[in-house]
Amino acid sequence: MNLNEYPQVIAKLQAEVFGLDLTIEQTHTTIKQIEADIDSQVAFDATLRNDSQRKAKRQELLDEHSYYWEHQEILSQYRSKREQLFIELCLKRNEFSVLKLEKREAIARLELQANS
């Protein structure tokens, strides 16, 4: 890859990471909403007499919720994908820095030869 191609590749990767950050946030919000709905159900269930019963009922409702675990898995996949993209982004930034240093070194050598 040429030096002048790196900024565009880096920007594209940054945009992808940002997009995944937004998706992760939205998925996390959905999970929190499901948990809040279940917590509300548990809080107003008069048949539950103590904390242990409420915790057990909460877990039971979470286990039975059709989308809760699906969203948990999706969130995990998005986080994994984001980390992979972030690693790739860091790699491209580092490659870009190394190429710039190599170009500066080559220019310095040429200047040294010209002055000799």
Backbone as CSV, one residue per row, in Angstrom:
resi,resn,N_x,N_y,N_z,CA_x,CA_y,CA_z,C_x,C_y,C_z
1,MET,0.846,-1.168,0.000,0.000,0.000,0.000,0.896,1.237,0.000
2,ASN,0.518,2.223,-0.772,1.282,3.460,-0.849,0.963,4.365,0.335
3,LEU,1.914,5.223,0.632,1.777,6.139,1.757,0.509,6.986,1.658
4,ASN,0.196,7.450,0.470,-0.966,8.321,0.297,-2.312,7.590,0.414
5,GLU,-2.299,6.273,0.456,-3.536,5.502,0.588,-3.929,5.266,2.054
6,TYR,-2.983,5.401,2.947,-3.231,5.109,4.364,-4.299,5.991,5.019
7,PRO,-4.278,7.312,4.796,-5.298,8.130,5.470,-6.734,7.689,5.162
8,GLN,-6.989,7.332,3.920,-8.342,6.906,3.558,-8.687,5.560,4.200
9,VAL,-7.747,4.635,4.214,-7.974,3.330,4.827,-8.195,3.498,6.335
10,ILE,-7.387,4.351,6.961,-7.516,4.598,8.393,-8.874,5.232,8.704
11,ALA,-9.270,6.193,7.899,-10.569,6.847,8.111,-11.721,5.855,7.953
12,LYS,-11.613,4.976,6.984,-12.656,3.961,6.772,-12.758,3.038,7.989
13,LEU,-11.617,2.609,8.507,-11.614,1.745,9.687,-12.169,2.477,10.907
14,GLN,-11.814,3.750,11.055,-12.347,4.535,12.166,-13.864,4.650,12.073
15,ALA,-14.371,4.845,10.876,-15.825,4.938,10.683,-16.503,3.615,11.018
16,GLU,-15.874,2.508,10.653,-16.442,1.197,10.973,-16.458,0.952,12.474
17,VAL,-15.379,1.328,13.147,-15.324,1.173,14.606,-16.409,2.033,15.248
18,PHE,-16.555,3.265,14.782,-17.592,4.158,15.307,-18.983,3.584,15.082
19,GLY,-19.219,3.044,13.890,-20.510,2.422,13.590,-20.809,1.254,14.518
20,LEU,-19.797,0.454,14.791,-19.977,-0.657,15.722,-20.198,-0.155,17.144
21,ASP,-19.530,0.926,17.519,-19.769,1.515,18.840,-21.240,1.913,18.993
22,LEU,-21.792,2.523,17.958,-23.207,2.909,17.997,-24.117,1.684,18.090
23,THR,-23.811,0.669,17.317,-24.611,-0.550,17.325,-24.529,-1.244,18.685
24,ILE,-23.340,-1.269,19.257,-23.156,-1.859,20.585,-23.987,-1.092,21.614
25,GLU,-23.945,0.222,21.528,-24.714,1.051,22.461,-26.215,0.794,22.318
26,GLN,-26.698,0.694,21.093,-28.118,0.434,20.858,-28.523,-0.943,21.372
27,THR,-27.692,-1.936,21.137,-27.982,-3.293,21.596,-27.967,-3.341,23.121
28,HIS,-27.001,-2.666,23.720,-26.926,-2.616,25.180,-28.166,-1.924,25.759
29,THR,-28.630,-0.878,25.115,-29.845,-0.180,25.546,-31.050,-1.112,25.480
30,THR,-31.137,-1.918,24.430,-32.236,-2.880,24.292,-32.193,-3.892,25.429
31,ILE,-31.014,-4.382,25.748,-30.859,-5.343,26.845,-31.276,-4.708,28.165
32,LYS,-30.840,-3.476,28.397,-31.204,-2.773,29.630,-32.714,-2.555,29.722
33,GLN,-33.360,-2.308,28.593,-34.813,-2.116,28.581,-35.528,-3.417,28.942
34,ILE,-35.058,-4.514,28.399,-35.639,-5.827,28.734,-35.472,-6.086,30.232
35,GLU,-34.276,-5.814,30.749,-34.028,-6.026,32.174,-34.918,-5.123,33.026
36,ALA,-35.104,-3.882,32.609,-35.954,-2.947,33.358,-37.410,-3.419,33.371
37,ASP,-37.883,-3.919,32.234,-39.250,-4.443,32.166,-39.425,-5.631,33.111
38,ILE,-38.450,-6.509,33.116,-38.522,-7.687,33.992,-38.404,-7.269,35.458
39,ASP,-37.512,-6.332,35.754,-37.386,-5.836,37.123,-38.694,-5.216,37.605
40,SER,-39.370,-4.540,36.709,-40.662,-3.949,37.049,-41.696,-5.026,37.354
41,GLN,-41.707,-6.068,36.530,-42.631,-7.188,36.785,-42.363,-7.815,38.148
42,VAL,-41.110,-8.017,38.448,-40.725,-8.651,39.714,-41.079,-7.734,40.891
43,ALA,-40.830,-6.442,40.742,-41.074,-5.488,41.831,-42.545,-5.435,42.219
44,PHE,-43.437,-5.618,41.253,-44.863,-5.510,41.536,-45.556,-6.856,41.685
45,ASP,-44.765,-7.909,41.783,-45.335,-9.247,42.007,-45.495,-9.454,43.517
46,ALA,-46.728,-9.394,43.989,-47.020,-9.476,45.425,-46.783,-10.878,45.988
47,THR,-46.661,-11.873,45.113,-46.472,-13.239,45.605,-45.035,-13.503,46.044
48,LEU,-44.115,-12.625,45.640,-42.698,-12.813,45.998,-42.451,-12.174,47.359
49,ARG,-42.014,-12.999,48.304,-41.944,-12.551,49.692,-40.563,-12.044,50.142
50,ASN,-39.496,-12.438,49.471,-38.170,-12.000,49.915,-37.239,-11.829,48.713
51,ASP,-36.027,-11.353,49.010,-35.045,-11.086,47.947,-34.684,-12.334,47.152
52,SER,-34.549,-13.438,47.832,-34.189,-14.685,47.143,-35.244,-15.066,46.115
53,GLN,-36.501,-14.935,46.493,-37.583,-15.249,45.549,-37.591,-14.266,44.383
54,ARG,-37.339,-12.991,44.681,-37.321,-11.982,43.611,-36.159,-12.231,42.642
55,LYS,-34.999,-12.563,43.179,-33.840,-12.855,42.322,-34.095,-14.084,41.456
56,ALA,-34.684,-15.098,42.051,-34.982,-16.323,41.299,-36.010,-16.053,40.208
57,LYS,-37.035,-15.276,40.534,-38.081,-14.944,39.559,-37.494,-14.100,38.427
58,ARG,-36.619,-13.147,38.780,-35.973,-12.306,37.760,-35.183,-13.175,36.795
59,GLN,-34.385,-14.087,37.337,-33.583,-14.962,36.489,-34.466,-15.852,35.624
60,GLU,-35.533,-16.350,36.206,-36.477,-17.189,35.453,-37.077,-16.414,34.282
61,LEU,-37.475,-15.182,34.528,-38.060,-14.363,33.461,-37.024,-14.020,32.386
62,LEU,-35.797,-13.758,32.814,-34.743,-13.497,31.832,-34.486,-14.737,30.971
63,ASP,-34.436,-15.895,31.619,-34.202,-17.146,30.887,-35.315,-17.432,29.887
64,GLU,-36.532,-17.052,30.241,-37.689,-17.318,29.378,-37.862,-16.282,28.280
65,HIS,-37.241,-15.115,28.448,-37.425,-14.036,27.464,-36.787,-14.432,26.141
66,SER,-37.561,-14.355,25.089,-37.104,-14.856,23.785,-35.962,-14.039,23.184
67,TYR,-35.923,-12.745,23.437,-34.923,-11.908,22.785,-33.731,-11.571,23.670
68,TYR,-33.864,-11.776,24.972,-32.803,-11.350,25.890,-31.476,-12.025,25.568
69,TRP,-31.471,-13.336,25.529,-30.209,-14.055,25.295,-29.725,-13.888,23.861
70,GLU,-30.661,-13.734,22.958,-30.287,-13.459,21.567,-29.535,-12.132,21.486
71,HIS,-30.043,-11.109,22.162,-29.372,-9.806,22.166,-28.036,-9.869,22.907
72,GLN,-27.951,-10.672,23.938,-26.677,-10.844,24.634,-25.621,-11.434,23.684
73,GLU,-26.025,-12.424,22.915,-25.103,-13.049,21.956,-24.711,-12.067,20.856
74,ILE,-25.681,-11.322,20.360,-25.404,-10.318,19.328,-24.436,-9.264,19.861
75,LEU,-24.665,-8.828,21.093,-23.781,-7.847,21.719,-22.353,-8.386,21.801
76,SER,-22.226,-9.618,22.187,-20.911,-10.247,22.278,-20.226,-10.289,20.909
77,GLN,-20.979,-10.621,19.884,-20.417,-10.671,18.530,-19.989,-9.285,18.053
78,TYR,-20.818,-8.274,18.331,-20.466,-6.902,17.946,-19.202,-6.438,18.664
79,ARG,-19.094,-6.764,19.945,-17.904,-6.366,20.708,-16.655,-7.046,20.161
80,SER,-16.784,-8.307,19.803,-15.654,-9.040,19.239,-15.237,-8.428,17.898
81,LYS,-16.205,-8.149,17.057,-15.929,-7.545,15.749,-15.286,-6.168,15.916
82,ARG,-15.771,-5.390,16.892,-15.216,-4.078,17.141,-13.746,-4.178,17.558
83,GLU,-13.439,-5.122,18.409,-12.059,-5.296,18.858,-11.153,-5.704,17.701
84,GLN,-11.653,-6.571,16.828,-10.863,-6.967,15.662,-10.587,-5.770,14.762
85,LEU,-11.617,-4.954,14.536,-11.438,-3.759,13.701,-10.501,-2.757,14.360
86,PHE,-10.608,-2.626,15.675,-9.743,-1.689,16.380,-8.279,-2.119,16.282
87,ILE,-8.035,-3.408,16.393,-6.668,-3.922,16.233,-6.156,-3.629,14.827
88,GLU,-7.002,-3.845,13.841,-6.620,-3.555,12.449,-6.352,-2.059,12.270
89,LEU,-7.183,-1.227,12.877,-6.988,0.218,12.812,-5.641,0.610,13.416
90,CYS,-5.333,0.090,14.577,-4.047,0.384,15.225,-2.880,-0.069,14.354
91,LEU,-3.022,-1.229,13.754,-1.976,-1.734,12.864,-1.751,-0.784,11.690
92,LYS,-2.822,-0.337,11.064,-2.688,0.577,9.918,-2.066,1.902,10.341
93,ARG,-2.461,2.404,11.511,-1.850,3.648,12.004,-0.353,3.462,12.211
94,ASN,0.028,2.334,12.789,1.443,2.071,13.036,2.218,1.882,11.741
95,GLU,1.623,1.169,10.797,2.275,1.009,9.493,2.487,2.368,8.828
96,PHE,1.481,3.220,8.920,1.556,4.558,8.343,2.696,5.349,8.988
97,SER,2.789,5.269,10.309,3.867,5.975,11.026,5.237,5.465,10.605
98,VAL,5.381,4.161,10.474,6.663,3.580,10.064,7.023,4.032,8.651
99,LEU,6.050,4.012,7.751,6.330,4.456,6.374,6.741,5.926,6.337
100,LYS,6.078,6.756,7.136,6.457,8.168,7.176,7.890,8.330,7.685
101,LEU,8.245,7.573,8.720,9.613,7.637,9.242,10.629,7.170,8.204
102,GLU,10.297,6.117,7.481,11.195,5.629,6.438,11.383,6.679,5.344
103,LYS,10.314,7.360,4.981,10.410,8.419,3.960,11.273,9.577,4.467
104,ARG,11.086,9.956,5.731,11.895,11.030,6.304,13.372,10.634,6.336
105,GLU,13.629,9.382,6.665,15.003,8.900,6.703,15.624,8.954,5.299
106,ALA,14.859,8.553,4.309,15.356,8.580,2.931,15.649,10.010,2.495
107,ILE,14.783,10.944,2.877,15.001,12.352,2.537,16.252,12.874,3.242
108,ALA,16.419,12.513,4.501,17.598,12.953,5.251,18.886,12.419,4.628
109,ARG,18.855,11.171,4.178,20.033,10.589,3.516,20.363,11.333,2.223
110,LEU,19.308,11.640,1.458,19.528,12.398,0.211,20.126,13.772,0.502
111,GLU,19.640,14.420,1.522,20.164,15.743,1.892,21.621,15.628,2.346
112,LEU,21.930,14.566,3.071,23.295,14.341,3.528,24.229,14.125,2.343
113,GLN,23.766,13.339,1.382,24.572,13.069,0.181,24.751,14.338,-0.627
114,ALA,23.718,15.156,-0.706,23.797,16.395,-1.481,24.754,17.386,-0.830
115,ASN,24.815,17.381,0.484,25.692,18.308,1.205,27.128,17.810,1.278
116,SER,27.373,16.547,0.946,28.728,15.990,1.053,29.571,16.312,-0.150
